[in-house]
Structures are given as structure tokens and as C-alpha cells.
Amino acid sequence: MPAAEEPQQREVTATALGPWPGQDPVEATRSIRGELGSPHLPYLAELPGRGVGADAIGRTASLLVEMAVDVQPHGWRIVDRPGRDLIRAKSALSTDINVLADVAGEEDNPAQDFKVQLRGPLSLAAGLHLHNGERALIDYGARRDIAASLAAGVGEHLARVGAAVPGARLVVQLDEPDIASVLGGTIPTSSGYRTLRSVPGQEVSELWRVVVDALRAAGATEVVISVPEIEAPIDRILAAGADGIAVPLKALTSRQWEQLAEAVEGGKRLWAGALAVDNPAADLAKAGEVADAVWRPWRQLGLPAAALCTLRITPSGGLDGFTPAGATAVLTRLTHGADALNQLALG
């Protein structure tokens, strides 16, 4: 179905990026939706603590069409026939969507936007193995097949999520945690004695575009590609036609900030990883510090305060290293940071 027209965002909002701690999808869903009510962006909980099939690779691989996977000692492997591990992955995802429908159905004022996150096609190829035990990333044809298979499977997935949150606009986050290694040719082979050849940047953009276009055709109103800050391929993300970029701010270079500024001026979204969560035992930054991590470079680049309304702020990474209470506190701090940025924008 065609994507719905997306209304213009008029204030800074908050969301989170990665996995959630614990094993209880009901508790996770209620915590996320409770802290990230409108105008913020709640999302489908990902709980890798439940084990095989609840991890990011297995979860996304469960959506692949005409491509089955199972778990071997070296990780997830592409196989000829579906087995027990794939069934577990599909079951866990179905449980999460059913829980979402139940929790959302109890709300008086459901969120207007909702996010799902998927492992992107390059990191998925790096995490899946061929029959010989080598990573699928090594093979050009396998990379293309994985992207096409994922593109074929996202429509049904978004339809199921959309039915659980009727009326919500769907936002999709494609996670590419391995992209610097994919482009840099530093991912080890199965033997560990050498590394896989780097994937050309043009091919990376083309594979992203295959999935981005499929997500838009399935009704996604916003597709953002999430990458680490180290060597973040901002130009490649823009070439793929994504609506925005999610990236931690802690180690961005001046050149990367300039690229982000150009993207914002060109109408793209920035999801700014402004709250460091690398050390769950450390005290969280205060709301003012979160806001300042964005505001200082924003003003140094000459971006107008009014343009902050296009921004989402996020943690620098996933929250599975926290306790459930600690992860909830992160969401609270993010919404307070968004409030502080909105005050600066009104300045």
C-alpha cells in the first residue's frame, strides 16, 4: 500500500534504538509506551535475553522470504528447510506483536507514530553464514539475495504491526552496526586468518535502496538507517534514499557534522545519539547536558534553532545492559532532554 503522507514534525522528540533488558514483553511494552507517549516515538520491544531467536539477527532473518535459517556453533546459517530455531524466532516475534496489540488496545490516547527496527541487509549478511560456514557477506550473489528476500518480507511484517497499532504511522529503523567493517574490509573470515574483501560503497547504497523502497511501498512513513559514529557513511545513506540517519554524537568529526548539517538543510532527519549509555553503572547525563550535546555543534554549524523541530534524540546505543528500571530511566532522561531542546528552539 502507498505510504501515508507524513505530517511535519514540529518539536524535538525522543526514541531509543536497540534491545531492551529482561525477558518480559508485557513489562517492556508498557514501559516503552508509558515513557514515550505522544509526541515521542515508542517502538516494538526487542528482548535478546530470551535466547535464540530473540536476537537481532534471528529476529530479522525470520522475515526472509524463501530463505530459511538455523543456528550452528558459529551462528545463524542459511539452510534448505526451516527448522526449530526459525520457528522459535517467528514465535517470539508473533508474541511481541500480540502483546503490543493488547497493551495498545488498553490506551486512551495511543501514540500517533510507532517504530519497528530491523537489522539492515549488510549487517544481516555479515551475521548469516553459508553452508560452508563462511559469512554470506563474502558472496556477491548472497548479498543480493538477502536484500531481496528481506525486501519481500517487510510488507507482511509492517501489516501485522500496523494491525496491532491501528492508525499509527509506521517508522522503520534499519540497524547497520557492522557497516564500518563491511566497507573497510575488516570482518574476519571463518578461519580467522584473513578478512573479507570490502563491499563497494555503491553496492551498499544499492542494497539499502532495495529495502528502503520496499518499506515505503509497504506503508512506512519514515525510514532511517542507524550506524555507529566511527566512519559513519553518511553520503552512502543519503544516496540510498533514506529519510534520515541515526548516529551517536560522541565521536563525530567536523566533516561528519558538516555532512549532517547539509542533510538537515536538504530535508533529511537526524536521530542524534545524544545520551551516552556505554556504561550502565555510570550516572546518566542531565537533561541540560543532553540538550547541550546537540545545541553546541548545531549553533557552531549555523543551523537555525527552528530546524531543531526535525530532530529525534536517542541513546548512543542499546539498553540491554541496563536493568528494566534503568532502561526506563534512560527514556525519561531522553524526553526531558527533548523538552530542554524545545525550550532552546523557542529561545
C-alpha positions as a Markdown table, in Angstrom:
| # | Residue | x | y | z |
|---|---|---|---|---|
| 1 | Met | 0.0 | 0.0 | 0.0 |
| 2 | Pro | 1.3 | 3.6 | -0.6 |
| 3 | Ala | 2.9 | 5.4 | 2.3 |
| 4 | Ala | 0.6 | 7.8 | 4.1 |
| 5 | Glu | 1.5 | 11.5 | 3.8 |
| 6 | Glu | 3.8 | 12.3 | 6.8 |
| 7 | Pro | 2.8 | 15.4 | 8.8 |
| 8 | Gln | 5.6 | 17.9 | 9.5 |
| 9 | Gln | 7.2 | 17.3 | 12.9 |
| 10 | Arg | 7.0 | 20.5 | 15.0 |
| 11 | Glu | 9.1 | 19.7 | 18.0 |
| 12 | Val | 12.1 | 17.7 | 19.2 |
| 13 | Thr | 11.1 | 14.1 | 20.1 |
| 14 | Ala | 12.8 | 11.1 | 21.7 |
| 15 | Thr | 13.1 | 7.4 | 21.0 |
| 16 | Ala | 15.5 | 4.6 | 21.7 |
| 17 | Leu | 17.4 | 2.4 | 19.3 |
| 18 | Gly | 18.3 | -1.1 | 20.3 |
| 19 | Pro | 17.4 | -4.0 | 22.5 |
| 20 | Trp | 15.6 | -3.8 | 25.9 |
| 21 | Pro | 16.7 | -5.7 | 29.0 |
| 22 | Gly | 14.8 | -8.6 | 30.6 |
| 23 | Gln | 12.5 | -11.3 | 29.2 |
| 24 | Asp | 9.0 | -10.0 | 29.8 |
| 25 | Pro | 7.5 | -8.4 | 26.7 |
| 26 | Val | 4.5 | -7.1 | 28.6 |
| 27 | Glu | 6.6 | -5.2 | 31.1 |
| 28 | Ala | 8.9 | -3.9 | 28.3 |
| 29 | Thr | 6.0 | -2.8 | 26.1 |
| 30 | Arg | 4.2 | -1.0 | 28.9 |
| 31 | Ser | 7.5 | 0.8 | 30.0 |
| 32 | Ile | 8.3 | 1.9 | 26.5 |
| 33 | Arg | 4.9 | 3.2 | 25.7 |
| 34 | Gly | 4.5 | 4.7 | 29.1 |
| 35 | Glu | 7.6 | 6.8 | 28.8 |
| 36 | Leu | 7.4 | 7.5 | 25.0 |
| 37 | Gly | 3.9 | 8.8 | 24.7 |
| 38 | Ser | 3.0 | 11.4 | 22.1 |
| 39 | Pro | 4.8 | 13.3 | 20.6 |
| 40 | His | 7.6 | 10.8 | 21.2 |
| 41 | Leu | 8.3 | 7.6 | 19.3 |
| 42 | Pro | 7.5 | 4.2 | 21.0 |
| 43 | Tyr | 8.7 | 1.0 | 19.4 |
| 44 | Leu | 8.4 | -2.7 | 19.3 |
| 45 | Ala | 10.5 | -4.2 | 22.1 |
| 46 | Glu | 13.4 | -6.4 | 21.2 |
| 47 | Leu | 14.4 | -8.7 | 24.1 |
| 48 | Pro | 17.5 | -10.8 | 23.3 |
| 49 | Gly | 17.6 | -12.0 | 26.9 |
| 50 | Arg | 15.0 | -14.6 | 25.9 |
| 51 | Gly | 17.6 | -16.5 | 23.9 |
| 52 | Val | 17.9 | -18.0 | 20.4 |
| 53 | Gly | 15.5 | -16.3 | 18.0 |
| 54 | Ala | 15.0 | -13.2 | 20.1 |
| 55 | Asp | 18.4 | -11.8 | 19.0 |
| 56 | Ala | 18.6 | -9.1 | 16.3 |
| 57 | Ile | 19.9 | -11.4 | 13.5 |
| 58 | Gly | 17.4 | -14.2 | 14.2 |
| 59 | Arg | 14.5 | -11.8 | 14.5 |
| 60 | Thr | 15.1 | -10.1 | 11.2 |
| 61 | Ala | 16.1 | -13.4 | 9.5 |
| 62 | Ser | 12.6 | -14.7 | 10.5 |
| 63 | Leu | 11.1 | -12.3 | 8.0 |
| 64 | Leu | 13.1 | -13.5 | 5.0 |
| 65 | Val | 11.1 | -15.0 | 2.1 |
| 66 | Glu | 12.1 | -18.3 | 0.6 |
| 67 | Met | 15.3 | -18.3 | 2.7 |
| 68 | Ala | 15.4 | -20.4 | 5.8 |
| 69 | Val | 18.0 | -20.2 | 8.7 |
| 70 | Asp | 19.0 | -22.2 | 11.7 |
| 71 | Val | 21.7 | -22.0 | 14.4 |
| 72 | Gln | 25.0 | -23.7 | 14.3 |
| 73 | Pro | 28.0 | -23.4 | 16.6 |
| 74 | His | 29.3 | -20.5 | 14.5 |
| 75 | Gly | 26.0 | -18.7 | 14.5 |
| 76 | Trp | 22.9 | -18.4 | 12.2 |
| 77 | Arg | 23.2 | -20.3 | 8.9 |
| 78 | Ile | 21.2 | -20.3 | 5.7 |
| 79 | Val | 19.7 | -23.7 | 5.2 |
| 80 | Asp | 17.4 | -25.5 | 2.8 |
| 81 | Arg | 14.5 | -26.1 | 5.1 |
| 82 | Pro | 13.0 | -24.3 | 8.1 |
| 83 | Gly | 13.9 | -25.9 | 11.5 |
| 84 | Arg | 13.2 | -25.4 | 15.2 |
| 85 | Asp | 15.3 | -22.3 | 15.6 |
| 86 | Leu | 13.5 | -20.4 | 12.8 |
| 87 | Ile | 10.2 | -21.5 | 14.4 |
| 88 | Arg | 11.3 | -20.1 | 17.7 |
| 89 | Ala | 12.3 | -16.8 | 16.1 |
| 90 | Lys | 8.9 | -16.4 | 14.4 |
| 91 | Ser | 7.0 | -17.4 | 17.5 |
| 92 | Ala | 8.9 | -14.8 | 19.7 |
| 93 | Leu | 8.1 | -12.0 | 17.2 |
| 94 | Ser | 4.5 | -13.0 | 17.0 |
| 95 | Thr | 4.3 | -12.9 | 20.8 |
| 96 | Asp | 5.7 | -9.4 | 20.8 |
| 97 | Ile | 3.2 | -8.2 | 18.2 |
| 98 | Asn | 0.3 | -9.8 | 20.1 |
| 99 | Val | 1.4 | -8.2 | 23.4 |
| 100 | Leu | 1.7 | -4.8 | 21.6 |
| 101 | Ala | -1.8 | -5.1 | 20.4 |
| 102 | Asp | -3.1 | -5.9 | 23.9 |
| 103 | Val | -1.2 | -3.0 | 25.5 |
| 104 | Ala | -2.0 | -0.5 | 22.8 |
| 105 | Gly | -5.7 | -1.5 | 22.9 |
| 106 | Glu | -5.9 | -0.5 | 26.6 |
| 107 | Glu | -4.7 | 3.0 | 26.0 |
| 108 | Asp | -7.0 | 6.0 | 25.9 |
| 109 | Asn | -4.6 | 8.1 | 23.8 |
| 110 | Pro | -2.5 | 5.8 | 21.7 |
| 111 | Ala | 0.7 | 7.1 | 20.1 |
| 112 | Gln | 0.4 | 8.6 | 16.6 |
| 113 | Asp | 3.7 | 7.1 | 15.5 |
| 114 | Phe | 5.3 | 3.7 | 16.1 |
| 115 | Lys | 8.7 | 2.3 | 15.2 |
| 116 | Val | 10.0 | -1.1 | 14.3 |
| 117 | Gln | 13.7 | -1.9 | 14.0 |
| 118 | Leu | 15.3 | -4.4 | 11.6 |
| 119 | Arg | 18.9 | -5.5 | 11.0 |
| 120 | Gly | 19.9 | -3.9 | 7.7 |
| 121 | Pro | 20.9 | -6.1 | 4.8 |
| 122 | Leu | 24.7 | -5.6 | 5.0 |
| 123 | Ser | 25.0 | -6.4 | 8.7 |
| 124 | Leu | 22.5 | -9.2 | 8.2 |
| 125 | Ala | 24.7 | -10.7 | 5.5 |
| 126 | Ala | 27.7 | -10.3 | 7.9 |
| 127 | Gly | 25.7 | -12.2 | 10.6 |
| 128 | Leu | 24.4 | -15.1 | 8.5 |
| 129 | His | 26.6 | -18.0 | 7.3 |
| 130 | Leu | 26.6 | -20.1 | 4.2 |
| 131 | His | 26.6 | -23.9 | 4.1 |
| 132 | Asn | 30.4 | -23.9 | 4.2 |
| 133 | Gly | 30.5 | -21.8 | 7.4 |
| 134 | Glu | 31.7 | -18.7 | 5.7 |
| 135 | Arg | 29.8 | -15.4 | 6.2 |
| 136 | Ala | 27.2 | -14.7 | 3.5 |
| 137 | Leu | 28.8 | -11.3 | 3.1 |
| 138 | Ile | 31.7 | -12.9 | 1.2 |
| 139 | Asp | 29.4 | -13.7 | -1.8 |
| 140 | Tyr | 28.0 | -11.1 | -4.1 |
| 141 | Gly | 25.0 | -13.2 | -5.0 |
| 142 | Ala | 24.2 | -14.0 | -1.4 |
| 143 | Arg | 24.3 | -10.3 | -0.5 |
| 144 | Arg | 21.8 | -9.5 | -3.3 |
| 145 | Asp | 19.6 | -12.5 | -2.4 |
| 146 | Ile | 19.5 | -11.5 | 1.3 |
| 147 | Ala | 18.5 | -7.9 | 0.5 |
| 148 | Ala | 15.8 | -9.0 | -2.0 |
| 149 | Ser | 14.5 | -11.6 | 0.5 |
| 150 | Leu | 14.3 | -9.1 | 3.3 |
| 151 | Ala | 12.6 | -6.6 | 0.9 |
| 152 | Ala | 10.0 | -9.3 | 0.1 |
| 153 | Gly | 9.3 | -10.0 | 3.7 |
| 154 | Val | 8.9 | -6.5 | 5.2 |
| 155 | Gly | 5.4 | -5.9 | 3.8 |
| 156 | Glu | 3.7 | -8.6 | 5.8 |
| 157 | His | 5.6 | -7.6 | 8.9 |
| 158 | Leu | 4.6 | -4.0 | 8.7 |
| 159 | Ala | 1.0 | -5.1 | 8.0 |
| 160 | Arg | 1.0 | -7.2 | 11.2 |
| 161 | Val | 2.5 | -4.3 | 13.3 |
| 162 | Gly | 0.1 | -1.8 | 11.8 |
| 163 | Ala | -2.9 | -4.0 | 12.7 |
| 164 | Ala | -1.6 | -4.0 | 16.3 |
| 165 | Val | -1.4 | -0.2 | 16.5 |
| 166 | Pro | -4.3 | 0.9 | 14.1 |
| 167 | Gly | -4.0 | 4.4 | 12.8 |
| 168 | Ala | -0.3 | 4.8 | 13.8 |
| 169 | Arg | 2.2 | 6.0 | 11.3 |
| 170 | Leu | 4.9 | 3.4 | 11.0 |
| 171 | Val | 8.6 | 4.4 | 11.2 |
| 172 | Val | 11.4 | 1.9 | 10.4 |
| 173 | Gln | 14.9 | 1.9 | 11.7 |
| 174 | Leu | 17.4 | -0.2 | 9.7 |
| 175 | Asp | 20.4 | -1.1 | 12.0 |
| 176 | Glu | 23.8 | -1.5 | 10.4 |
| 177 | Pro | 26.2 | -1.9 | 13.4 |
| 178 | Asp | 28.8 | -3.7 | 11.2 |
| 179 | Ile | 28.8 | -1.2 | 8.3 |
| 180 | Ala | 32.3 | 0.3 | 9.0 |
| 181 | Ser | 33.8 | -3.1 | 8.9 |
| 182 | Val | 31.8 | -4.1 | 5.8 |
| 183 | Leu | 33.1 | -1.0 | 4.0 |
| 184 | Gly | 36.6 | -1.3 | 5.5 |
| 185 | Gly | 37.1 | -5.0 | 4.8 |
| 186 | Thr | 37.9 | -5.8 | 8.4 |
| 187 | Ile | 35.4 | -8.6 | 9.1 |
| 188 | Pro | 37.3 | -11.9 | 9.7 |
| 189 | Thr | 36.7 | -15.0 | 7.6 |
| 190 | Ser | 35.6 | -18.2 | 9.3 |
| 191 | Ser | 39.2 | -19.3 | 9.6 |
| 192 | Gly | 40.2 | -16.0 | 11.3 |
| 193 | Tyr | 43.4 | -15.9 | 9.3 |
| 194 | Arg | 42.3 | -13.2 | 6.8 |
| 195 | Thr | 39.4 | -10.7 | 6.4 |
| 196 | Leu | 36.6 | -10.5 | 3.9 |
| 197 | Arg | 37.0 | -8.1 | 1.0 |
| 198 | Ser | 35.3 | -4.8 | 1.4 |
| 199 | Val | 31.9 | -4.3 | -0.2 |
| 200 | Pro | 32.0 | -1.3 | -2.6 |
| 201 | Gly | 30.1 | 1.8 | -1.4 |
| 202 | Gln | 27.9 | 1.9 | -4.5 |
| 203 | Glu | 26.7 | -1.6 | -3.8 |
| 204 | Val | 26.0 | -0.8 | -0.2 |
| 205 | Ser | 23.7 | 2.1 | -1.2 |
| 206 | Glu | 22.0 | 0.0 | -3.9 |
| 207 | Leu | 21.2 | -2.8 | -1.4 |
| 208 | Trp | 19.9 | -0.3 | 1.1 |
| 209 | Arg | 17.7 | 1.2 | -1.6 |
| 210 | Val | 16.2 | -2.2 | -2.3 |
| 211 | Val | 15.0 | -2.5 | 1.3 |
| 212 | Val | 14.1 | 1.2 | 1.7 |
| 213 | Asp | 11.9 | 1.2 | -1.4 |
| 214 | Ala | 10.1 | -1.9 | -0.2 |
| 215 | Leu | 9.5 | -0.4 | 3.2 |
| 216 | Arg | 8.0 | 2.7 | 1.6 |
| 217 | Ala | 5.8 | 0.6 | -0.7 |
| 218 | Ala | 4.6 | -1.2 | 2.4 |
| 219 | Gly | 3.5 | 2.0 | 4.1 |
| 220 | Ala | 6.4 | 3.2 | 6.2 |
| 221 | Thr | 6.3 | 7.0 | 6.6 |
| 222 | Glu | 9.9 | 7.3 | 7.6 |
| 223 | Val | 12.9 | 5.0 | 7.1 |
| 224 | Val | 16.1 | 5.8 | 9.0 |
| 225 | Ile | 19.4 | 3.9 | 8.8 |
| 226 | Ser | 21.3 | 3.6 | 12.1 |
| 227 | Val | 25.1 | 3.4 | 12.1 |
| 228 | Pro | 27.9 | 3.7 | 14.5 |
| 229 | Glu | 29.7 | 7.1 | 14.6 |
| 230 | Ile | 33.1 | 5.7 | 13.6 |
| 231 | Glu | 33.4 | 6.2 | 9.8 |
| 232 | Ala | 29.7 | 6.7 | 9.5 |
| 233 | Pro | 28.9 | 6.5 | 5.8 |
| 234 | Ile | 26.6 | 9.5 | 5.7 |
| 235 | Asp | 26.9 | 10.0 | 2.0 |
| 236 | Arg | 26.0 | 6.4 | 1.3 |
| 237 | Ile | 22.9 | 6.6 | 3.4 |
| 238 | Leu | 21.7 | 9.7 | 1.6 |
| 239 | Ala | 22.5 | 8.0 | -1.8 |
| 240 | Ala | 20.2 | 5.1 | -0.7 |
| 241 | Gly | 17.3 | 7.5 | -0.4 |
| 242 | Ala | 16.7 | 7.0 | 3.3 |
| 243 | Asp | 14.7 | 9.7 | 5.1 |
| 244 | Gly | 17.3 | 10.1 | 7.8 |
| 245 | Ile | 20.4 | 9.0 | 9.7 |
| 246 | Ala | 20.6 | 7.7 | 13.3 |
| 247 | Val | 24.1 | 8.1 | 14.7 |
| 248 | Pro | 25.8 | 8.6 | 18.1 |
| 249 | Leu | 27.2 | 12.1 | 18.5 |
| 250 | Lys | 30.1 | 11.4 | 20.9 |
| 251 | Ala | 32.9 | 11.0 | 18.3 |
| 252 | Leu | 31.7 | 12.6 | 15.1 |
| 253 | Thr | 34.3 | 14.5 | 13.2 |
| 254 | Ser | 33.8 | 18.1 | 12.0 |
| 255 | Arg | 33.4 | 16.7 | 8.4 |
| 256 | Gln | 30.7 | 14.4 | 9.6 |
| 257 | Trp | 28.9 | 17.2 | 11.3 |
| 258 | Glu | 29.1 | 19.2 | 8.1 |
| 259 | Gln | 27.6 | 16.3 | 6.2 |
| 260 | Leu | 24.8 | 16.0 | 8.7 |
| 261 | Ala | 24.1 | 19.8 | 8.5 |
| 262 | Glu | 23.8 | 19.5 | 4.7 |
| 263 | Ala | 21.4 | 16.6 | 5.1 |
| 264 | Val | 19.2 | 18.5 | 7.6 |
| 265 | Glu | 19.2 | 21.5 | 5.3 |
| 266 | Gly | 18.2 | 19.2 | 2.5 |
| 267 | Gly | 15.1 | 18.0 | 4.5 |
| 268 | Lys | 16.6 | 14.8 | 6.0 |
| 269 | Arg | 16.0 | 13.7 | 9.6 |
| 270 | Leu | 18.8 | 13.4 | 12.2 |
| 271 | Trp | 18.3 | 11.0 | 15.1 |
| 272 | Ala | 21.0 | 12.2 | 17.4 |
| 273 | Gly | 22.5 | 9.8 | 19.9 |
| 274 | Ala | 23.0 | 12.5 | 22.5 |
| 275 | Leu | 22.8 | 10.4 | 25.7 |
| 276 | Ala | 25.8 | 8.1 | 26.3 |
| 277 | Val | 24.8 | 4.7 | 27.6 |
| 278 | Asp | 28.1 | 2.8 | 27.2 |
| 279 | Asn | 28.5 | 2.3 | 30.9 |
| 280 | Pro | 25.2 | 1.3 | 32.6 |
| 281 | Ala | 26.8 | 1.8 | 36.0 |
| 282 | Ala | 27.6 | 5.5 | 35.4 |
| 283 | Asp | 25.2 | 8.3 | 36.2 |
| 284 | Leu | 23.1 | 9.5 | 33.3 |
| 285 | Ala | 23.8 | 12.9 | 31.8 |
| 286 | Lys | 21.3 | 15.5 | 33.0 |
| 287 | Ala | 18.7 | 16.8 | 30.6 |
| 288 | Gly | 20.6 | 20.0 | 30.1 |
| 289 | Glu | 23.8 | 18.1 | 29.2 |
| 290 | Val | 21.8 | 16.0 | 26.7 |
| 291 | Ala | 20.5 | 19.1 | 25.1 |
| 292 | Asp | 23.9 | 20.8 | 25.0 |
| 293 | Ala | 25.5 | 17.8 | 23.2 |
| 294 | Val | 23.2 | 18.8 | 20.3 |
| 295 | Trp | 22.9 | 22.5 | 20.7 |
| 296 | Arg | 26.6 | 23.4 | 20.7 |
| 297 | Pro | 27.5 | 21.8 | 17.3 |
| 298 | Trp | 24.1 | 22.8 | 15.9 |
| 299 | Arg | 24.8 | 26.5 | 16.6 |
| 300 | Gln | 28.5 | 26.2 | 15.5 |
| 301 | Leu | 27.4 | 25.0 | 12.1 |
| 302 | Gly | 25.0 | 27.9 | 11.8 |
| 303 | Leu | 21.8 | 25.7 | 11.7 |
| 304 | Pro | 18.7 | 27.7 | 12.7 |
| 305 | Ala | 17.1 | 26.9 | 16.0 |
| 306 | Ala | 13.8 | 26.4 | 14.2 |
| 307 | Ala | 15.3 | 23.4 | 12.4 |
| 308 | Leu | 15.6 | 21.5 | 15.7 |
| 309 | Cys | 12.0 | 20.5 | 15.3 |
| 310 | Thr | 13.1 | 17.9 | 12.8 |
| 311 | Leu | 15.3 | 16.2 | 15.4 |
| 312 | Arg | 14.8 | 13.0 | 17.3 |
| 313 | Ile | 17.2 | 12.3 | 20.2 |
| 314 | Thr | 18.2 | 8.8 | 21.2 |
| 315 | Pro | 20.7 | 7.0 | 23.5 |
| 316 | Ser | 24.1 | 6.2 | 22.0 |
| 317 | Gly | 23.3 | 2.5 | 21.8 |
| 318 | Gly | 21.0 | -0.3 | 23.0 |
| 319 | Leu | 19.7 | -0.6 | 26.6 |
| 320 | Asp | 20.0 | -4.3 | 27.2 |
| 321 | Gly | 23.0 | -3.7 | 29.6 |
| 322 | Phe | 20.7 | -1.9 | 32.0 |
| 323 | Thr | 18.1 | -3.2 | 34.4 |
| 324 | Pro | 14.5 | -2.7 | 33.2 |
| 325 | Ala | 14.2 | 0.2 | 35.7 |
| 326 | Gly | 17.5 | 1.7 | 34.5 |
| 327 | Ala | 16.4 | 1.5 | 30.8 |
| 328 | Thr | 13.1 | 3.2 | 31.8 |
| 329 | Ala | 15.1 | 5.9 | 33.4 |
| 330 | Val | 17.1 | 6.4 | 30.2 |
| 331 | Leu | 13.8 | 7.0 | 28.3 |
| 332 | Thr | 12.7 | 9.5 | 31.0 |
| 333 | Arg | 16.0 | 11.4 | 30.6 |
| 334 | Leu | 15.6 | 11.5 | 26.9 |
| 335 | Thr | 12.2 | 13.0 | 27.0 |
| 336 | His | 13.5 | 15.6 | 29.4 |
| 337 | Gly | 16.3 | 16.3 | 27.1 |
| 338 | Ala | 13.9 | 16.8 | 24.2 |
| 339 | Asp | 11.9 | 19.3 | 26.4 |
| 340 | Ala | 15.1 | 21.2 | 27.0 |
| 341 | Leu | 15.9 | 21.4 | 23.3 |
| 342 | Asn | 12.4 | 22.6 | 22.6 |
| 343 | Gln | 12.9 | 25.4 | 25.0 |
| 344 | Leu | 16.1 | 26.4 | 23.2 |
| 345 | Ala | 14.3 | 26.3 | 19.9 |
| 346 | Leu | 11.7 | 28.7 | 21.2 |
| 347 | Gly | 14.6 | 30.8 | 22.7 |
